[in-house]
């Protein structure tokens, strides 16, 4: 009868804990490296030793680390996904779609969030050594830093400025903005306000230009925050500084929900006195009363286009850069009850 090595228990665990690679090595009388070779079906080990190691592993109910196996024999590839802030449902919806589609394609995903990174450079450096391909949906402008990144497939979502050897998914709101402004114009809006970042954003600039093209003089109001609280605080100031406002274009849906809340607290009827439009088409906007009118984007399609690009670039079937690595997804006007 084979003697059991001291310190381990046949069955479920070792001394009240899950079995480790060291326990299997001790039980089989081999080194850690031999255990690794046996459980990963690697060469350099004879059949008898392999079977002895596997028998010990089964007896101990040893389960090798999935990530440890990946270091030895890469079963899946790893995609990096950089986003700005997971607390914003806009980015969370994109991340959820990418995770699901990547899993279907057999890829793992590592998620990086700018909001909790010590510095942009640190976040990029950390990612560069851990992933096989990268999708970025942030405002850090990886295009400008491309020379500082390793030569890996990169797709940016709505980067603003395209350059170099990477892919791009453009989020085009040109037609949707024109439709939204025409909709407000048809309802008699004459004194609209457009919320924006301290630095002029493309989306606010598009709205301002569309209003001006129809002979309407919009007011750009700067908000340090474009979240729910930013909508509340910005609207409180707006009611004092611009009492004749008859429409508000929020920077995004979160801000739009804050605007609706502030107007309700102030006793302002929506859409009777002030009409409100958001941007992004978040699902939560459909459950607000009145339901928020918004410029909506299909995040599942955005994720699909970005993933298709980056996986094709990784497979070598699509080179980075040029029109062939550029995709476009358009916003659409989703009329709710707030306009």
C-alpha positions in Angstrom: 0.0 0.0 0.0 1.3 3.4 -0.9 2.1 5.6 2.1 0.6 9.0 2.2 2.9 11.9 2.7 2.5 13.6 6.0 0.6 16.9 6.1 -2.0 16.2 3.5 -5.4 14.6 3.7 -6.9 12.5 1.0 -10.2 14.0 -0.4 -11.2 17.6 -0.4 -8.4 19.6 1.1 -5.1 19.8 2.9 -5.1 20.7 6.6 -8.5 22.4 6.3 -7.6 24.4 3.1 -7.7 23.8 -0.7 -4.9 21.8 -2.1 -2.0 23.7 -3.7 0.5 22.8 -6.4 3.1 22.2 -3.6 0.7 19.6 -2.0 0.4 17.7 -5.2 4.1 17.8 -5.7 4.7 16.4 -2.2 2.1 13.7 -2.7 3.5 12.6 -6.0 7.1 13.0 -5.0 8.0 15.4 -7.8 8.8 19.0 -8.3 6.4 21.9 -8.8 7.7 22.1 -12.4 6.7 18.5 -13.0 3.2 19.1 -11.7 2.9 22.1 -14.0 4.0 19.9 -17.0 1.6 17.1 -16.0 -1.6 19.2 -15.5 -0.9 21.3 -18.6 -0.2 18.3 -20.8 3.3 19.6 -21.7 6.2 17.7 -23.0 9.3 16.7 -21.0 7.6 14.2 -18.7 7.1 10.4 -19.1 3.7 8.8 -19.1 4.1 7.0 -15.7 5.1 10.2 -13.9 2.3 12.1 -15.5 -0.3 9.6 -14.4 1.2 9.6 -10.8 0.9 13.4 -10.7 -2.7 13.4 -12.1 -3.7 10.7 -9.7 -2.4 12.7 -6.8 -4.2 15.8 -8.1 -7.5 13.9 -8.4 -7.1 12.5 -4.9 -6.5 15.9 -3.4 -9.3 17.5 -5.6 -6.6 19.9 -6.8 -7.8 22.6 -9.3 -5.0 24.4 -11.0 -5.4 28.2 -11.3 -7.1 29.2 -14.6 -4.8 32.2 -14.7 -1.7 30.2 -13.9 -2.5 27.9 -16.8 -2.8 30.9 -19.0 0.8 31.8 -18.2 2.0 28.4 -19.4 -0.4 27.6 -22.2 -2.5 30.6 -23.4 -6.0 29.3 -23.8 -7.5 32.7 -24.4 -6.4 36.1 -25.5 -6.8 39.2 -23.3 -8.5 42.4 -24.4 -7.9 45.7 -22.5 -10.9 48.1 -22.2 -10.1 51.6 -21.1 -13.1 53.8 -20.0 -13.5 57.0 -18.1 -15.9 56.2 -15.3 -18.0 53.1 -14.5 -20.4 55.1 -12.3 -21.7 56.8 -15.5 -24.1 54.3 -17.1 -23.0 55.5 -20.5 -19.6 53.8 -20.0 -21.0 50.9 -18.0 -23.4 50.0 -20.8 -20.5 49.9 -23.3 -18.4 47.9 -20.9 -21.1 45.3 -20.4 -21.6 44.9 -24.1 -17.9 44.5 -24.8 -17.6 41.9 -22.0 -20.4 39.8 -23.4 -19.3 40.0 -27.0 -15.6 39.3 -26.1 -16.6 36.3 -24.0 -18.5 34.9 -27.0 -15.4 35.3 -29.0 -13.3 33.5 -26.4 -11.4 36.6 -25.1 -10.8 37.6 -21.5 -11.2 41.3 -20.7 -9.2 43.5 -18.3 -11.1 46.7 -17.5 -9.2 50.0 -16.7 -11.0 53.0 -15.3 -9.5 56.5 -15.5 -11.5 57.8 -12.6 -9.5 55.6 -10.2 -6.1 55.6 -11.9 -3.2 57.3 -10.2 -2.3 58.9 -13.6 -3.1 58.3 -17.2 0.5 57.2 -17.9 0.3 54.6 -15.1 -2.9 53.2 -16.5 -1.5 53.0 -20.0 1.7 51.4 -18.8 -0.1 48.8 -16.7 -2.3 47.8 -19.7 0.5 47.7 -22.2 2.1 44.7 -20.7 -1.0 42.7 -19.9 -3.2 42.7 -23.1 -3.1 41.4 -26.6 -5.3 44.2 -28.0 -6.9 47.4 -26.7 -10.2 49.3 -27.0 -10.2 52.8 -25.5 -13.3 54.9 -24.8 -11.8 57.8 -22.9 -10.8 61.4 -23.3 -7.0 60.8 -22.8 -6.2 60.8 -26.5 -4.2 57.6 -27.1 -3.6 58.8 -30.7 -1.2 61.3 -29.4 0.6 58.7 -27.2 0.7 56.0 -29.8 4.5 56.0 -30.1 4.7 55.3 -26.4 2.5 52.1 -26.7 3.7 48.7 -27.7 2.8 47.5 -31.2 -0.6 46.1 -30.4 -4.0 46.4 -32.1 -5.8 49.6 -30.8 -9.3 50.8 -31.5 -10.5 54.1 -30.1 -14.2 55.0 -29.7 -15.1 58.5 -30.6 -11.5 59.9 -30.2 -12.3 63.2 -31.9 -8.9 63.3 -33.8 -7.9 60.3 -35.8 -4.2 59.5 -36.5 -1.8 56.8 -37.3 -2.0 53.1 -37.2 -5.1 52.3 -35.2 -8.8 51.7 -35.7 -11.6 54.1 -34.9 -15.4 53.9 -34.2 -16.9 57.3 -34.8 -20.0 58.3 -32.9 -21.7 60.7 -35.4 -24.4 62.9 -34.0 -24.6 65.4 -36.9 -28.0 64.4 -38.2 -29.5 63.7 -34.8 -28.5 67.2 -33.5 -30.1 68.8 -36.6 -33.2 66.7 -36.0 -33.3 67.7 -32.3 -32.9 71.4 -33.0 -35.5 71.4 -35.8 -37.9 69.6 -33.4 -37.4 72.4 -30.8 -37.7 75.1 -33.4 -41.0 73.7 -34.6 -42.3 73.9 -31.0 -41.5 77.6 -30.9 -38.2 77.5 -28.9 -36.5 80.9 -29.1 -34.2 81.0 -26.0 -32.4 77.7 -25.6 -29.5 77.0 -23.2 -26.8 74.5 -24.0 -24.8 73.1 -21.1 -21.1 72.4 -21.7 -17.8 71.6 -20.2 -15.4 74.4 -19.3 -13.5 73.4 -22.5 -15.9 73.6 -25.5 -17.0 70.1 -26.4 -17.9 68.8 -29.9 -21.5 67.9 -28.9 -22.2 71.3 -27.4 -20.5 73.0 -30.4 -22.8 71.0 -32.7 -25.9 72.1 -30.9 -24.9 75.8 -30.8 -24.1 75.8 -34.5 -27.4 74.1 -35.4 -29.4 76.7 -33.4 -27.5 79.5 -35.0 -28.1 78.1 -38.5 -31.9 78.5 -37.8 -31.5 82.1 -36.7 -31.8 81.2 -33.0 -29.3 82.7 -30.5 -28.4 80.0 -28.0 -26.7 80.6 -24.6 -23.7 78.3 -23.7 -23.7 77.7 -19.9 -20.6 76.1 -18.5 -20.9 73.4 -15.8 -17.9 71.9 -13.9 -19.8 68.7 -13.5 -22.0 66.9 -16.1 -23.6 64.4 -13.7 -26.9 64.4 -11.8 -25.7 67.0 -9.3 -24.3 69.1 -12.1 -27.8 69.2 -13.7 -29.4 70.2 -10.4 -26.8 73.0 -9.6 -26.6 74.2 -13.1 -30.4 74.6 -13.4 -30.6 76.5 -10.2 -28.1 79.0 -11.5 -29.8 79.0 -14.9 -33.2 80.0 -13.5 -31.5 83.0 -11.8 -29.2 84.1 -14.6 -31.4 83.3 -17.7 -35.1 83.5 -16.5 -36.4 83.5 -20.1 -35.0 80.1 -21.0 -37.5 77.9 -22.9 -35.3 74.9 -23.7 -32.3 73.2 -22.1 -29.9 70.9 -23.9 -28.1 68.9 -21.2 -24.5 67.6 -21.9 -25.7 64.1 -21.3 -28.7 62.1 -20.0 -27.4 62.1 -16.4 -27.3 65.9 -16.4 -30.7 65.9 -18.2 -32.2 63.9 -15.3 -30.8 66.4 -12.9 -32.2 69.3 -14.9 -35.7 67.7 -14.8 -35.4 67.3 -11.1 -34.4 70.9 -10.5 -37.2 72.2 -12.7 -39.7 70.2 -10.9 -38.5 71.4 -7.5 -38.7 75.0 -8.8 -42.3 74.4 -10.0 -41.4 74.8 -13.7 -43.6 72.8 -16.1 -41.8 70.5 -18.5 -42.4 70.7 -21.4 -45.0 73.5 -21.0 -42.5 76.2 -19.9 -39.1 74.6 -20.6 -38.3 71.7 -22.9 -35.4 69.4 -22.0 -33.1 67.2 -24.2 -30.4 64.9 -23.1 -27.7 63.0 -25.0 -26.7 59.3 -24.9 -30.0 57.4 -24.7 -29.5 55.8 -21.3 -32.1 53.2 -20.4 -32.8 55.0 -17.1 -34.2 58.0 -19.1 -37.2 55.9 -20.1 -38.3 55.6 -16.5 -38.2 59.3 -15.7 -41.4 61.4 -15.6 -41.6 63.1 -18.0 -39.7 60.6 -20.1 -36.5 62.3 -21.3 -36.1 63.2 -25.0 -32.5 62.2 -25.9 -30.1 61.6 -28.7 -29.6 57.8 -28.4 -26.7 55.6 -29.5 -26.8 51.8 -29.8 -24.0 50.8 -27.4 -24.3 47.1 -28.3 -23.6 48.0 -31.9 -20.7 50.4 -30.9 -19.2 47.5 -28.9 -19.6 45.1 -31.8 -18.0 47.4 -34.3 -15.0 48.1 -32.0 -14.5 44.4 -31.1 -14.8 43.3 -34.8 -12.1 45.9 -35.7 -9.7 45.1 -33.0 -10.0 41.3 -33.4 -9.5 41.6 -37.1 -6.4 43.7 -36.6 -5.1 41.1 -34.1 -5.8 38.3 -36.5 -3.9 40.2 -39.2 -6.9 40.3 -41.6 -7.2 44.1 -41.2 -4.3 46.5 -41.0 -4.6 49.5 -38.6 -5.2 53.0 -40.0 -6.9 54.1 -43.1 -10.6 54.1 -44.1 -10.9 50.3 -43.8 -10.3 50.6 -40.1 -12.9 53.4 -39.6 -16.5 52.6 -38.6 -19.4 54.9 -38.0 -22.4 54.6 -35.6 -24.9 57.4 -35.7 -27.0 58.9 -32.9 -30.8 59.1 -33.5 -33.4 61.4 -32.0 -35.5 59.5 -29.5 -38.6 61.7 -28.7 -39.8 61.4 -25.1 -42.2 63.5 -23.1 -39.8 66.3 -22.1 -40.0 68.3 -25.4 
